[in-house]
Amino acid sequence: MKNLFDRPTKAELIDVLHYFIFEQIDFEKLEELDIFKVRIALNILKIVKRQINDENKISKKLNDLSLSLFGEEISSKQKLIENIKNENFSKDSLEEFLFELSKEKVSIDNPSYLKN
């Protein structure tokens, strides 16, 4: 069944909101603190957009990694904690999983940190 909320999509709504804030607000008329707050809002919108755009790809990648490490998909922090406590994995595999998890989180929060 097609999603009942097919248009506008989440990404389209974020784009419109970003456009409105960035293009329709006259920054020259705002005070410095207000400009700072608007820039924070724009950064939040960018993070949410990256989450929306990349969530399926990242979930698949981390599910594949958790399957190879633990023999099951890890769908929550609590499940990851339980599997680490049980110690049914190799140390190198866990290190790779945590590294990839951290890298994917940073790619959402601030991808410029991963350059170079």
N, C-alpha and C positions, 0 to 999 in steps of 0.2 A: 504494500500500500504506500502510495506517495505521501510524504510528509504533509500534514495539513497546513503547516506553516512554511510553505515552499518559497514564497516571495513576500517581502524581501528576505533574503537570507541573512544569517547572523553577520557574515562578512560584509554584505552590502550595507547593513545598518551601521556597522562600525565605520565603514568608508564614508558614509554620509555624515555621521557625527564628527569624524575627523575633519572632513572638508568644512563643515559648518564652523567648527572652532578655529581652524587654521585660516580659512579664507574670509569668513564673515565677521570675525571679531577684529576691531581696529585696535591693534596692540599699542599704537601710539597714544591712544586715549586712556589706556589702562595705567594704573599705578604699578610700581615695580613688584610689589607683593602679589598683585593680581596676575601679572604676567607670569610670575613664578608658578602660581597655582594652575594657570592654564597650561603651562608647559608640562607640569606633572600629569595633568589630565591627558594630554596628548601622548605622553610616554606610556601611561596606563593603557590607552587605546591601542598603541602599537603592540604591547605585550599580549593583550587579549586577542588581537588579530593574528599574531603568530601562533598563539595557542589554538585558535580555531583552525587555521590553515594547516598546522602540523600535527594535530593531535592523533589522527589515524596512523600516520607514518611512524611517529614516535612510539605509540602504543604497540604497533606491530613489531618494531625493532626490539623494544624491551620485553615483550612477550616471548619472542624468539630467544633472546638471551636468557631469560628466566627458565624457559623450557630446557635449554641446554645445560644450565647450571643446576637447577633444582628438580627437573623432570616435571614441572608444572608451571603454569602462568602465575605470576605474582601480581595481584590486582590492587594491593594496598600496602601501606607502610607496615601495618600490623602483621600482614602475611610475610613480608620480607624479614621482619624482626624474628618471627617464629622460626623461619627457615634458617636464619643465621644462628639462633640459639641451638638448633638441632645439629648443626655442624655437619650436614650431609652434602658436602661440596668440597672442591679443591680451593685452596687459598687464592691461587692465581685466577681462577674463574670468578670468584667473588670480587676480587680487585677489578677485573675487567668489567663486570656488571656495574659496580658502584661508579667506576670511572665513566662508563657510557651513560649511566643515569644522570650523573652530575653534568656531563657535557650536554646532554639533551635539555636539562633544566636551564643551563646557561644560554643555550641557543635560543630559548624562549625569552628569558629575562633580559639578556643583553648580548646579542650575537657578536658585537664588536670585540668582546673579550676573547673570543676564540680565534680571531685573526692573528696570523703570524705564529 
